[in-house]
């Protein structure tokens, strides 16, 4: 993605907050400010979508739920993109929540598809290598 350099004036409080977040995350100020601005633009384009930290980094989430957009879309694809079956599968979600996730996917398909692909690469062997405490021998519990 091409980038442009721009000067930006920020309130002191915002600068302090970004500096604190950058310090905790190990990112530099500019990189974190860029990421926050991009997230804000995405949330403005797709009301009902928020972003959350997780083991695989920041990811888009359906607001008011613990459901990541990639999970919702992976289910949708697994249902052959059948809207009625999707409504049945997520019967507790409102129409606007579902539309937000579908809209996010229509605007940022590469981002969502990359998360789905990452998840599909996870195997039991990889999980046990990363989290060996999960490999409890049979009969030990």
Buried (B, 14 or more C-beta within 10 A) or exposed (E): EEEEEEEEEEEEEEEEEBEEBBEEEEBEEEEBBEBBEEBEEBBEEBEBBBBEEEEEEEBBBBBEBEBBBBBBBBBBBEBEEEEEBBEEBBEEBEEEBBBBBBBBBEEBEEBBBEBBEEEEEEEEEEEEEEEEEEEEEEEEE
